[in-house]
Amino acid sequence: MDSMTENNTEITVKAKDFTALNIKQEYTDKLTQHQITEPTAVQAQAIPEIMAGTSLLFQSETGTGKTLAYLLPLLQNIEKLENPKKEVRIVIVAPTIELASQIKSQVQLVTESKVALLVGGAPIKRQVENLKEKPLIVIGGPARLLELFHLKKLKLDGVMAIVLDEVDRLTAKEMIDTTLELIQAMKKDVQLIAASATITKNTRKILQDTRIKQNGKSESDLKTLFLPPEDVLRKRISHYALFAETRDKIETLRKLLIAEKPEKALVFTSKLDQVANIVSKLKYKNIDCSALTAKTEKTERKATIDRFRSGKIKILVTSDLVARGMDIPNISHVIQMDMPADDDFFIHRAGRTARMGKTGVNIVIGDAFEMRKYAAIEKKLKITVYPRMLYKGKLIDPNEVNKENSSQSQ
């Protein structure tokens, strides 16, 4: 993982509450209603920078509150404008429909300002109608946003800030051209905010070069904020390895779910066609669960996520679609049915649990090859992986079984 290591900004700002960061009471009151009272490290550091109008690239671990870190100061900055509600002022770009929808929910958590969700897979005609209502904030994928701009339905003249959420995905090969074209469509002094849990030096260089090209200056005005890790992966997530041959994995998953009785479990597989298979076999064995993939129809995807978020669904089986940036509260267990090809996906998968200061469990069900890969990631990420086995309806340390068998044989 080619993480940024240069120009790190140390965390010097500590705030016991959001008023210490000059966040207005109308916002803090709404945050308090949702039991959000103390700023996280990234919020304490990023909010003053963004409020001051700084273009900022920041990296912080999953579950540390990056969305509110940029949202709160930008909303307050809008209020300083003469006619703040006359046109689109904030554009938030996200790589997936799920993340875009989630960001919209966060916006509506703190403000009643009009917001439009502009994503692919939904009727563009309806989105054009939404834009006629003059939303203050638009959120969507780069392709749909750019399409609406070229159709002259989305006007960007009044935009004061563009946010790239999960910027590493937005600057990956399949999205980079569209993302950069969208940035270049903005006025040259637009404030650029970019955030993700994993950011490479290459991503930073791309954005810095884009800023130089955009505003015609010899140096980039993009500031880098690299938050020291809170060690969420090491300190708040328990990592377990559960061996199973490929043919036995779904049955092992069934037994695991019965043994652990998770409050809320997110089950990942890299194989898209396996999602439906896993759900079908679990349901056959009377395990209530739902599926979510990129092929799931948009309205059904939203309904499924809403049910999972509310707790009506306790087990959600998905591809890596949901691993990026999805913030669903109270996920107690992440279960990986394989090891992803990209190490960053392991981090994003595991990071769906233990969010906002809570603890969680990450379990990999793997064969011999995957266990070797898991061991390599354990060393690379400096986490501790504990072997586990299912025994008498419980997930336990194999050493305990050996001790029990040894005492019985004496």
C-alpha positions in Angstrom: 0.0 0.0 0.0 1.6 3.2 -1.2 0.4 5.5 1.6 1.3 9.1 2.0 4.1 9.7 4.3 5.3 13.3 3.4 4.1 16.6 4.8 2.1 15.0 7.6 0.3 17.5 9.8 0.4 16.6 13.5 -2.9 16.7 15.4 -2.6 19.8 17.6 -6.3 20.6 17.9 -8.2 19.0 20.7 -11.9 19.9 21.2 -14.2 18.5 23.9 -17.3 19.6 21.9 -18.2 21.1 18.5 -18.7 24.6 19.9 -15.0 24.8 20.5 -14.6 24.4 16.8 -16.9 27.4 16.2 -19.7 25.1 14.9 -23.1 26.9 15.4 -25.6 25.7 18.0 -28.2 24.9 15.4 -25.9 22.2 14.1 -24.6 21.0 17.5 -28.1 20.6 18.7 -28.9 18.3 15.8 -25.7 16.3 16.4 -26.6 16.0 20.1 -30.0 14.5 19.1 -28.0 11.7 17.4 -25.6 11.2 20.4 -22.8 13.0 18.5 -21.2 15.4 21.1 -17.4 15.0 20.9 -15.4 15.7 17.8 -13.2 12.9 16.5 -9.5 13.6 15.8 -10.1 14.2 12.1 -13.0 16.5 12.8 -11.0 18.5 15.3 -8.2 18.9 12.8 -10.1 19.3 9.5 -13.0 21.6 10.4 -10.9 24.7 11.2 -8.9 24.2 7.9 -12.0 23.8 5.8 -13.8 26.6 7.5 -10.9 28.9 6.7 -11.4 28.1 3.0 -8.3 25.8 2.6 -8.3 23.3 -0.2 -7.6 20.1 1.8 -6.6 16.5 1.1 -7.0 14.4 4.2 -6.6 10.8 5.1 -8.2 9.2 8.2 -9.2 5.7 9.1 -12.6 4.3 8.4 -15.2 5.1 11.1 -13.6 8.3 12.2 -16.3 10.7 10.9 -14.8 12.1 7.7 -18.2 13.1 6.2 -19.1 15.5 9.1 -15.5 16.8 9.1 -16.1 18.4 5.7 -19.9 18.9 5.8 -20.2 21.0 9.0 -17.6 23.7 8.0 -18.9 23.9 4.4 -22.5 24.4 5.5 -21.4 27.3 7.7 -19.3 28.8 4.9 -22.4 28.8 2.7 -24.1 31.1 5.2 -21.5 33.8 4.6 -22.6 34.2 1.0 -24.9 37.0 -0.1 -27.5 34.8 -1.7 -26.6 31.3 -0.4 -29.7 29.5 -1.6 -29.8 30.9 -5.1 -27.8 28.1 -6.8 -25.7 24.9 -6.2 -23.0 25.7 -3.7 -21.5 22.3 -2.8 -20.8 19.4 -5.1 -20.0 16.1 -3.3 -18.7 13.3 -5.6 -18.8 9.7 -4.5 -17.8 6.5 -6.3 -20.9 4.4 -5.4 -24.6 4.9 -5.2 -24.6 3.6 -1.6 -22.0 6.1 -0.4 -23.8 8.9 -2.2 -27.0 8.0 -0.5 -25.3 7.7 2.8 -23.8 11.2 2.5 -27.2 12.5 1.7 -28.5 11.0 4.9 -25.7 12.7 6.8 -26.5 16.1 5.2 -30.2 15.7 6.2 -29.0 14.9 9.7 -27.8 18.4 10.2 -29.5 20.7 7.8 -32.9 21.2 6.1 -31.3 22.8 3.0 -32.3 21.3 -0.3 -30.1 18.5 -1.5 -30.2 16.5 -4.8 -29.0 12.9 -5.3 -27.7 12.6 -8.8 -26.5 9.0 -9.6 -26.5 6.6 -12.5 -29.0 3.9 -12.6 -31.8 6.3 -11.8 -34.0 8.2 -14.3 -32.1 11.3 -15.4 -35.4 13.1 -16.2 -36.4 13.0 -12.5 -33.0 14.3 -11.5 -33.3 17.2 -14.0 -36.6 18.1 -12.3 -34.9 18.0 -8.9 -32.3 20.5 -10.1 -35.1 22.9 -11.0 -35.9 23.1 -7.3 -32.5 24.9 -6.9 -30.8 22.5 -4.4 -27.9 24.0 -2.4 -26.0 20.7 -2.3 -25.7 18.0 -5.0 -24.3 14.6 -4.4 -23.6 11.9 -7.0 -21.2 9.9 -9.1 -18.8 11.7 -11.4 -20.3 10.4 -14.6 -23.8 11.4 -13.9 -22.8 14.8 -12.6 -20.7 15.5 -15.7 -23.5 14.3 -17.9 -25.9 16.8 -16.3 -23.3 19.5 -16.7 -22.9 18.9 -20.4 -26.7 18.8 -20.8 -26.6 22.3 -19.2 -29.0 21.1 -16.5 -26.4 21.3 -13.7 -24.9 24.8 -13.4 -21.5 24.9 -11.6 -20.8 28.7 -11.8 -21.8 29.3 -8.1 -20.1 26.2 -6.6 -17.8 27.2 -3.8 -16.6 23.7 -2.9 -16.2 20.3 -4.5 -15.7 17.3 -2.3 -14.2 14.0 -3.5 -15.2 11.4 -1.0 -13.2 8.1 -1.3 -10.9 10.0 -3.5 -8.6 7.0 -4.1 -11.5 5.3 -5.9 -12.4 8.4 -7.8 -8.9 8.7 -9.1 -8.5 5.0 -10.0 -8.2 4.1 -13.7 -11.9 3.6 -14.4 -13.0 7.0 -13.0 -10.0 9.4 -13.1 -10.8 11.0 -16.5 -14.4 11.8 -15.6 -13.4 13.0 -12.1 -10.7 15.4 -13.4 -12.9 16.7 -16.1 -15.6 17.5 -13.5 -13.0 19.4 -11.3 -11.9 21.4 -14.4 -15.5 22.4 -15.1 -15.5 24.3 -11.8 -14.3 27.9 -11.4 -10.6 28.2 -10.8 -10.9 29.4 -7.1 -13.3 26.6 -6.1 -12.3 25.0 -2.7 -11.3 21.4 -3.3 -11.8 18.8 -0.5 -10.6 15.2 -0.9 -10.8 12.5 1.7 -10.4 8.7 2.1 -9.2 6.1 4.5 -6.4 5.2 2.1 -4.6 7.8 -0.1 -1.5 7.2 -2.2 1.2 9.6 -3.2 0.1 9.2 -6.8 -3.4 10.4 -5.8 -2.0 13.4 -4.1 0.2 14.3 -7.1 -2.7 14.0 -9.5 -4.8 16.4 -7.4 -1.9 18.8 -6.9 -1.2 18.9 -10.6 -4.9 19.4 -11.3 -5.0 22.4 -8.9 -1.9 24.0 -10.6 -3.5 23.6 -14.0 -6.9 24.9 -12.7 -5.8 28.1 -11.0 -2.7 28.8 -13.1 -0.3 29.1 -10.1 3.2 27.7 -10.0 2.5 25.7 -6.8 -0.5 23.8 -5.6 -2.6 25.3 -2.9 -3.8 21.9 -1.8 -2.9 21.2 1.8 -2.3 17.6 3.0 -3.6 16.4 6.3 -2.4 12.9 7.2 -4.1 11.8 10.4 -1.9 9.4 12.5 -3.8 6.1 12.7 -6.0 5.5 15.7 -5.2 1.9 15.2 -8.9 0.9 14.8 -7.8 -2.3 13.0 -5.5 -3.2 15.9 -7.1 -1.8 19.0 -10.9 -2.0 18.4 -11.3 -5.0 16.0 -10.7 -8.6 17.0 -9.4 -10.6 14.0 -10.2 -14.3 13.8 -9.2 -17.0 11.2 -11.7 -19.8 10.7 -10.4 -22.6 8.4 -12.8 -24.2 5.9 -12.4 -25.9 2.5 -14.2 -24.1 -0.3 -17.0 -26.6 -0.5 -17.7 -26.3 3.3 -17.6 -22.5 3.6 -21.3 -21.8 3.5 -22.1 -24.5 6.0 -19.3 -23.1 8.2 -20.8 -19.6 7.8 -24.2 -21.0 8.9 -22.8 -22.6 12.0 -20.8 -19.5 12.8 -23.9 -17.3 12.6 -25.8 -19.6 15.0 -22.8 -19.7 17.4 -22.1 -16.0 17.4 -25.7 -14.6 17.1 -24.4 -11.3 15.8 -26.2 -8.1 16.5 -25.6 -7.2 12.8 -23.3 -9.0 10.4 -21.9 -8.0 7.0 -20.8 -11.0 4.9 -18.4 -10.3 2.1 -17.4 -12.4 -1.0 -15.3 -11.3 -3.9 -17.3 -13.5 -6.3 -20.4 -11.7 -7.4 -22.3 -14.9 -8.4 -21.7 -16.3 -4.9 -23.8 -13.7 -3.2 -27.1 -15.2 -4.3 -25.8 -18.7 -3.7 -24.9 -17.9 -0.1 -28.2 -16.2 0.6 -30.2 -19.1 -1.0 -28.4 -21.8 1.1 -28.7 -19.8 4.3 -32.4 -19.2 3.8 -32.9 -22.9 3.1 -31.4 -23.6 6.5 -33.8 -21.0 8.0 -31.1 -18.2 8.4 -32.8 -14.9 7.6 -30.6 -12.7 5.4 -30.5 -10.5 2.4 -28.3 -9.9 -0.7 -26.8 -6.8 -2.1 -24.7 -6.5 -5.3 -24.0 -4.0 -8.0 -26.7 -5.8 -10.1 -29.4 -5.2 -7.5 -32.0 -2.7 -8.8 -31.4 0.8 -7.3 -34.7 1.1 -5.3 -34.2 -2.4 -4.0 -30.6 -1.6 -3.0 -31.7 1.4 -1.1 -34.6 -0.5 0.6 -32.2 -3.3 1.6 -29.6 -0.9 3.1 -32.3 1.0 5.0 -33.6 -2.3 6.5 -30.1 -3.4 7.4 -29.4 0.1 8.9 -32.6 -0.1 11.0 -31.9 -3.6 12.2 -34.8 -5.3 10.4 -32.2 -7.3 8.5 -29.4 -8.6 10.8 -27.3 -10.4 8.1 -26.4 -8.8 4.8 -24.4 -10.7 2.2 -22.6 -8.5 -0.4 -19.8 -8.1 -2.8 -17.1 -5.4 -2.2 -19.6 -2.9 -3.4 -20.5 -1.9 0.2 -17.0 -2.0 1.6 -16.1 1.5 0.5 -17.2 4.3 2.8 -20.5 2.7 3.9 -21.3 3.8 7.4 -23.9 1.6 9.0 -24.2 1.7 12.8 -23.8 -1.3 15.1 -22.3 -3.8 12.7 -20.9 -6.2 15.3 -19.4 -8.7 12.9 -17.7 -8.6 9.5 -17.3 -12.0 7.9 -15.1 -12.4 4.9 -15.7 -15.5 2.8 -12.4 -15.0 1.0 -9.4 -12.8 0.9 -9.8 -9.8 -1.5 -7.2 -9.4 -4.2 -6.5 -5.8 -3.1 -5.2 -5.3 0.5 -7.0 -2.0 0.7 -10.3 -3.9 0.3 -9.4 -5.9 3.4 -9.1 -2.7 5.3 -12.3 -1.3 4.0 -14.2 -4.5 4.6 -12.9 -4.9 8.2 -13.5 -1.2 8.8 -17.3 -1.6 8.5 -17.3 -2.6 12.1 -15.9 -0.8 15.2 -17.0 2.6 13.9 -17.1 5.8 15.9 -15.3 4.4 19.0 -17.1 1.0 19.2 -15.5 -2.5 19.0 -16.1 -5.3 16.5 -15.1 -8.6 15.2 -13.6 -9.5 11.8 -13.6 -13.1 10.8 -12.1 -14.6 7.6 -13.4 -18.0 6.6 -10.6 -19.4 4.3 -8.9 -22.4 2.9 -5.2 -23.1 3.2 -4.2 -20.6 0.5 -6.3 -17.9 2.0 -5.0 -18.5 5.4 -1.4 -18.0 4.1 -2.6 -14.7 2.5 -4.3 -13.7 5.8 -1.0 -14.4 7.6 0.8 -12.1 5.2 -1.7 -9.3 5.8 -1.4 -9.9 9.5 2.3 -9.1 9.3 1.9 -6.2 6.9 -0.8 -4.4 8.9 0.7 -5.4 12.3 -2.6 -6.9 13.5 -3.0 -10.0 15.5 -5.1 -12.8 14.0 -6.4 -15.5 16.4 -7.2 -19.0 15.0 -10.7 -20.2 15.9 -12.8 -23.3 15.4 -16.4 -24.2 15.8 -16.8 -26.7 18.6 -20.1 -27.8 20.3 -21.9 -24.8 18.9 -19.3 -22.2 20.0 -16.5 -20.3 18.3 -13.5 -21.1 20.4 -9.7 -21.2 20.6 -8.4 -24.5 19.3 -6.1 -24.8 22.3 -9.2 -25.0 24.6 -10.4 -28.0 22.6 -6.9 -29.6 22.9 -6.9 -29.0 26.7 -10.4 -30.5 27.0 -9.5 -33.6 25.0 -6.2 -34.0 26.9 -8.0 -33.9 30.3 -10.6 -36.4 29.1 -8.0 -38.8 27.9 -6.2 -38.8 31.3 
